[in-house]
Amino acid sequence: MLGNARLISLATSAAIALTSFQVQACTRFLYETGTNGYIVGRSMDWAEDPGTDLWSFPKGLSRDGGAGPGSIKWTAKYGSVVASFYNIGTVDGMNDAGLVANALYLVEADYGDAKASGKPLISIGAWTQYALDNYGSKIALSPDASARERWPPALRPLGSSGAYLGGKLVIHHDRKYTVMTNSPTFDRQLAIDTYWKGINGLNFQPGTISSADRFVRMSWSLGAAPREKDPRLAVATAFSLIRAISVPLGLADPNRPNIAATIWRSVSDVGARRYYFESAYSPTIFWVDLAKLKLALGSAPARLDLSSRPILSGEVSDKFVATEPFKFLAH
């Protein structure tokens, strides 16, 4: 997790084990602009098209953790736009307070014995939505222990360097931690990256599509990228960064199923409250201005159907259609 409370308030990344799926690999970064603004970029790498749709979820929506008896229940305090995964889980999104949440996979993740904890339960498909529904950009997604205790122990916020290991939440605090990929664990990623910092990235970088190599390349590129003051150039820079680390369609390692092609990319402009989306199957970028979505109390949830791989461009908030929310993954 980023060590600066203001930065932490902007984005939270969950390293979650999607045990009912094949393994996914992703890259995520936090880019600081020349105006002290922040943009979050991520790629979704997967072995097939996961049927992602975009959803608009308003304030006041009643929620259930989706884990059967004993599941946590809540009412959304914030409205959000999210990207779904097979329409059984939320894996990405931003709420109207400016909080960005990105779910990534970590094969080493271990959440402990849920029954022994005696705590409310939540589906892994609901974790990201829980964060977006309940926490705004000012709440204390901070390293302060008392603030973290406001979350149920199984739901405490993860920053760009957090994961559940050995049944416990492990968080690294430093504003320089702005990149996350997948395995190995974050402490080992940092050690690998430290080695590569002694090598001029303009001359040589590790070039495979493995998580560790992607971590090194994104860290170097992010550090070398100019902090653009022009909002359009800042967004363009974020897209150039995430495209440069993406995996071409059709590439995969059959012996390492967590190595897969990039299916889609998202870029979240925190200051503008604008969520950009780019599918690898489409030649265009489109975006959603949260201010134009119907997120007020009493509004209906809505979906932007992407199943037919439509070619969309520009602002698309008017294309969302009122739809009953999907149910979270349950075992």
C-alpha positions as CSV (number, residue, x, y, z in Angstrom):
1,M,0.0,0.0,0.0
2,L,1.2,3.5,-0.7
3,G,2.6,5.2,2.3
4,N,1.1,8.7,1.7
5,A,-2.5,8.9,2.9
6,R,-3.6,11.0,0.0
7,L,-2.2,8.5,-2.5
8,I,-3.7,5.6,-0.7
9,S,-7.1,7.2,-0.9
10,L,-6.9,7.2,-4.7
11,A,-6.5,3.6,-5.5
12,T,-6.6,0.2,-3.9
13,S,-5.5,-3.1,-5.5
14,A,-6.6,-6.5,-4.3
15,A,-4.4,-9.5,-5.0
16,I,-7.2,-12.1,-4.9
17,A,-7.2,-15.8,-5.6
18,L,-9.9,-16.7,-8.1
19,T,-9.9,-20.3,-7.2
20,S,-12.9,-21.2,-9.3
21,F,-11.3,-20.0,-12.4
22,Q,-8.2,-20.7,-14.3
23,V,-5.4,-18.4,-13.4
24,Q,-5.2,-14.8,-14.5
25,A,-2.2,-12.5,-14.9
26,C,-2.5,-8.7,-14.9
27,T,-0.4,-5.5,-14.6
28,R,-1.5,-2.4,-12.6
29,F,0.2,0.9,-12.0
30,L,-0.4,4.4,-10.5
31,Y,0.8,7.3,-12.7
32,E,1.3,10.8,-11.2
33,T,0.6,13.6,-13.6
34,G,2.4,17.0,-13.8
35,T,-0.5,18.6,-12.0
36,N,-0.3,16.2,-9.0
37,G,-3.2,14.3,-10.3
38,Y,-3.4,10.5,-10.5
39,I,-4.3,8.0,-13.2
40,V,-4.6,4.2,-12.6
41,G,-4.0,1.8,-15.5
42,R,-4.4,-1.9,-15.6
43,S,-4.5,-4.8,-18.0
44,M,-6.7,-7.9,-17.7
45,D,-4.8,-11.0,-19.0
46,W,-6.8,-14.1,-19.4
47,A,-6.8,-17.3,-21.5
48,E,-10.2,-16.5,-23.1
49,D,-12.7,-13.7,-23.3
50,P,-14.2,-13.5,-19.7
51,G,-17.4,-11.9,-20.9
52,T,-16.7,-8.6,-19.3
53,D,-19.5,-6.0,-19.3
54,L,-19.5,-2.6,-17.7
55,W,-22.0,-1.9,-15.0
56,S,-23.4,1.2,-13.3
57,F,-24.3,0.6,-9.7
58,P,-26.0,3.5,-7.8
59,K,-25.9,4.5,-4.1
60,G,-28.3,2.7,-1.9
61,L,-28.0,-0.7,-3.5
62,S,-28.5,-3.5,-1.1
63,R,-25.7,-6.1,-1.3
64,D,-25.0,-9.6,-0.1
65,G,-21.5,-11.0,0.1
66,G,-22.5,-14.0,-2.0
67,A,-20.8,-16.6,0.2
68,G,-24.0,-18.3,1.6
69,P,-25.1,-18.3,5.2
70,G,-23.1,-15.9,7.3
71,S,-22.3,-13.6,4.4
72,I,-21.8,-9.9,5.1
73,K,-24.6,-7.5,4.0
74,W,-24.3,-3.9,3.2
75,T,-25.9,-0.9,1.5
76,A,-23.8,1.0,-1.0
77,K,-22.7,4.4,0.2
78,Y,-21.2,5.3,-3.2
79,G,-22.1,4.8,-6.8
80,S,-19.7,3.1,-9.1
81,V,-18.8,2.0,-12.6
82,V,-17.3,-1.5,-12.7
83,A,-16.0,-4.1,-15.1
84,S,-17.4,-7.6,-14.4
85,F,-15.8,-11.0,-14.9
86,Y,-18.1,-13.6,-16.4
87,N,-20.8,-11.5,-14.7
88,I,-20.1,-13.3,-11.4
89,G,-17.6,-10.9,-9.9
90,T,-16.4,-7.3,-10.0
91,V,-12.7,-7.1,-10.9
92,D,-12.2,-3.4,-11.7
93,G,-13.8,0.0,-11.3
94,M,-14.1,3.5,-9.8
95,N,-16.7,5.1,-7.5
96,D,-18.0,8.6,-7.6
97,A,-15.8,9.6,-4.7
98,G,-12.7,8.8,-6.8
99,L,-11.7,5.5,-5.3
100,V,-10.2,3.1,-7.8
101,A,-10.1,-0.7,-7.1
102,N,-8.3,-3.3,-9.3
103,A,-8.4,-7.0,-8.5
104,L,-5.3,-9.1,-9.5
105,Y,-4.4,-12.7,-9.0
106,L,-1.8,-14.1,-6.7
107,V,-1.2,-17.8,-6.7
108,E,0.4,-17.7,-3.2
109,A,-2.7,-16.0,-1.6
110,D,-4.0,-17.7,1.5
111,Y,-7.0,-16.2,3.3
112,G,-6.9,-18.6,6.3
113,D,-9.8,-20.6,7.7
114,A,-13.0,-18.5,7.1
115,K,-15.1,-20.7,9.4
116,A,-12.6,-20.5,12.3
117,S,-12.4,-16.7,12.0
118,G,-16.0,-16.3,13.1
119,K,-16.2,-13.2,10.8
120,P,-18.7,-12.3,8.1
121,L,-18.1,-14.0,4.8
122,I,-17.7,-12.5,1.4
123,S,-17.3,-14.1,-2.1
124,I,-14.0,-13.3,-3.8
125,G,-16.2,-12.0,-6.6
126,A,-17.6,-9.4,-4.3
127,W,-14.4,-8.1,-2.6
128,T,-13.7,-5.3,-5.1
129,Q,-17.4,-4.2,-5.1
130,Y,-17.4,-4.1,-1.3
131,A,-14.5,-1.6,-1.4
132,L,-16.1,0.6,-4.0
133,D,-19.5,0.6,-2.3
134,N,-18.3,1.4,1.1
135,Y,-15.2,3.7,0.9
136,G,-14.6,7.0,-0.6
137,S,-11.4,8.8,-1.6
138,K,-11.1,10.5,1.8
139,I,-11.7,7.5,4.1
140,A,-9.1,6.1,5.6
141,L,-7.6,3.8,3.2
142,S,-4.5,4.7,5.2
143,P,-1.7,2.8,6.9
144,D,-3.2,3.9,10.3
145,A,-4.0,0.8,12.2
146,S,-7.2,2.2,13.8
147,A,-8.5,3.1,10.3
148,R,-7.8,-0.4,9.0
149,E,-9.7,-1.9,11.8
150,R,-12.9,-0.3,10.5
151,W,-12.8,-3.1,7.9
152,P,-13.7,-6.6,8.8
153,P,-10.4,-8.5,9.1
154,A,-11.0,-10.4,5.9
155,L,-11.7,-7.1,4.0
156,R,-9.1,-4.7,5.1
157,P,-7.9,-2.5,2.2
158,L,-5.0,-3.5,0.0
159,G,-2.8,-1.0,-1.7
160,S,-0.5,-1.5,-4.6
161,S,1.5,-3.9,-2.5
162,G,-0.9,-5.9,-0.4
163,A,-1.9,-9.6,-0.2
164,Y,-3.2,-12.2,2.1
165,L,-0.4,-14.6,2.9
166,G,-0.6,-17.4,5.5
167,G,-4.0,-16.3,6.5
168,K,-2.8,-12.7,7.3
169,L,-3.0,-9.5,5.4
170,V,0.5,-8.3,4.4
171,I,0.8,-4.6,3.4
172,H,3.8,-2.7,2.3
173,H,3.7,1.1,2.9
174,D,5.6,3.4,0.7
175,R,4.5,6.0,-1.9
176,K,7.0,4.5,-4.3
177,Y,5.1,1.3,-4.6
178,T,3.1,2.1,-7.7
179,V,3.3,-1.1,-9.6
180,M,1.7,-4.5,-9.1
181,T,1.7,-7.7,-11.2
182,N,1.3,-11.2,-9.9
183,S,3.7,-13.9,-8.5
184,P,6.1,-13.9,-6.8
185,T,5.0,-12.2,-3.6
186,F,5.6,-8.4,-3.5
187,D,8.7,-8.6,-1.3
188,R,10.4,-10.8,-3.9
189,Q,9.2,-8.6,-6.7
190,L,10.9,-5.7,-5.0
191,A,14.2,-7.6,-4.7
192,I,14.1,-8.6,-8.3
193,D,13.4,-5.0,-9.3
194,T,16.2,-3.7,-7.1
195,Y,18.7,-5.8,-9.1
196,W,17.4,-4.5,-12.4
197,K,17.6,-0.9,-11.3
198,G,21.4,-1.2,-11.6
199,I,21.0,-1.8,-15.3
200,N,20.2,0.9,-17.9
201,G,16.7,0.2,-19.1
202,L,17.4,1.9,-22.3
203,N,20.0,-0.7,-23.2
204,F,18.4,-3.9,-21.8
205,Q,15.3,-5.1,-19.9
206,P,13.9,-8.6,-19.2
207,G,11.6,-9.3,-22.1
208,T,9.4,-12.3,-21.3
209,I,5.7,-12.1,-20.5
210,S,6.2,-13.4,-17.0
211,S,4.9,-11.5,-14.0
212,A,8.3,-10.7,-12.7
213,D,9.6,-9.3,-16.0
214,R,6.4,-7.3,-16.5
215,F,6.9,-5.8,-13.0
216,V,10.5,-4.7,-13.8
217,R,9.6,-3.3,-17.2
218,M,6.5,-1.4,-15.9
219,S,8.5,0.0,-13.0
220,W,11.2,1.3,-15.3
221,S,8.8,2.7,-17.8
222,L,6.7,4.4,-15.2
223,G,9.7,6.0,-13.7
224,A,10.9,7.2,-17.1
225,A,7.6,8.5,-18.3
226,P,7.1,12.3,-18.2
227,R,4.6,13.7,-15.8
228,E,2.3,15.4,-18.3
229,K,0.3,18.5,-17.4
230,D,-2.1,18.3,-20.3
231,P,-4.9,16.0,-19.3
232,R,-5.1,14.4,-22.7
233,L,-1.4,13.7,-22.8
234,A,-1.5,12.3,-19.3
235,V,-4.2,9.8,-20.3
236,A,-2.3,9.0,-23.5
237,T,0.8,8.4,-21.5
238,A,-1.1,6.0,-19.2
239,F,-2.4,4.1,-22.2
240,S,1.0,3.9,-23.8
241,L,2.4,2.4,-20.5
242,I,-0.2,-0.3,-20.2
243,R,-0.1,-1.1,-23.9
244,A,3.6,-1.5,-23.8
245,I,3.3,-4.2,-21.1
246,S,0.3,-6.0,-22.7
247,V,0.6,-9.6,-24.0
248,P,-0.5,-10.1,-27.6
249,L,-3.6,-12.2,-28.3
250,G,-2.8,-15.9,-28.8
251,L,0.3,-15.9,-26.6
252,A,0.3,-18.2,-23.6
253,D,2.5,-20.7,-21.7
254,P,0.8,-24.1,-21.5
255,N,3.0,-25.0,-18.6
256,R,2.2,-21.8,-16.7
257,P,-1.5,-21.0,-17.0
258,N,-1.1,-17.7,-15.2
259,I,0.7,-16.4,-18.4
260,A,-2.1,-15.3,-20.8
261,A,-3.0,-12.7,-23.4
262,T,-4.3,-9.2,-22.6
263,I,-8.0,-9.2,-23.2
264,W,-8.8,-5.6,-22.1
265,R,-7.2,-2.6,-20.6
266,S,-8.7,0.2,-18.3
267,V,-7.4,3.6,-17.4
268,S,-9.1,5.5,-14.5
269,D,-8.6,9.3,-14.4
270,V,-9.2,10.0,-10.7
271,G,-9.5,13.8,-10.9
272,A,-11.9,13.7,-13.9
273,R,-13.9,10.8,-12.5
274,R,-13.5,9.2,-16.0
275,Y,-13.2,5.5,-16.6
276,Y,-11.6,4.5,-20.0
277,F,-11.9,1.0,-21.5
278,E,-10.1,-0.6,-24.4
279,S,-10.8,-4.2,-25.6
280,A,-8.2,-6.1,-27.4
281,Y,-10.9,-7.2,-29.8
282,S,-11.9,-3.6,-30.8
283,P,-9.9,-0.9,-32.6
284,T,-11.3,1.9,-30.4
285,I,-11.3,3.4,-26.9
286,F,-14.4,4.5,-25.1
287,W,-15.0,6.0,-21.7
288,V,-17.6,6.7,-19.0
289,D,-17.9,10.0,-17.2
290,L,-19.3,9.1,-13.8
291,A,-21.1,12.4,-13.5
292,K,-23.3,11.4,-16.4
293,L,-24.3,8.0,-15.0
294,K,-27.4,7.6,-12.9
295,L,-25.8,6.9,-9.5
296,A,-28.1,8.8,-7.2
297,L,-30.3,7.0,-4.6
298,G,-33.2,5.3,-6.2
299,S,-31.5,4.9,-9.6
300,A,-31.6,1.5,-11.3
301,P,-28.4,-0.6,-11.9
302,A,-27.5,-0.6,-15.5
303,R,-25.3,-2.5,-17.9
304,L,-23.3,-1.8,-21.0
305,D,-23.4,-5.1,-22.9
306,L,-20.0,-5.9,-24.4
307,S,-20.7,-9.5,-25.3
308,S,-21.1,-8.9,-29.0
309,R,-17.8,-7.0,-29.0
310,P,-19.4,-3.7,-30.2
311,I,-17.1,-1.0,-31.7
312,L,-17.7,1.9,-29.3
313,S,-15.9,5.2,-29.1
314,G,-16.2,8.4,-27.1
315,E,-18.4,8.9,-24.0
316,V,-20.9,6.0,-23.6
317,S,-22.9,6.7,-20.4
318,D,-26.1,7.0,-22.5
319,K,-25.7,3.4,-23.7
320,F,-26.1,1.7,-20.3
321,V,-29.4,-0.1,-20.0
322,A,-31.3,-0.8,-16.7
323,T,-30.5,-4.4,-15.8
324,E,-30.8,-6.5,-12.6
325,P,-27.3,-6.8,-11.0
326,F,-25.4,-10.0,-11.4
327,K,-25.0,-12.4,-8.5
328,F,-21.5,-12.8,-7.0
329,L,-19.6,-16.0,-7.4
330,A,-20.7,-18.5,-4.8
331,H,-19.3,-21.9,-3.9
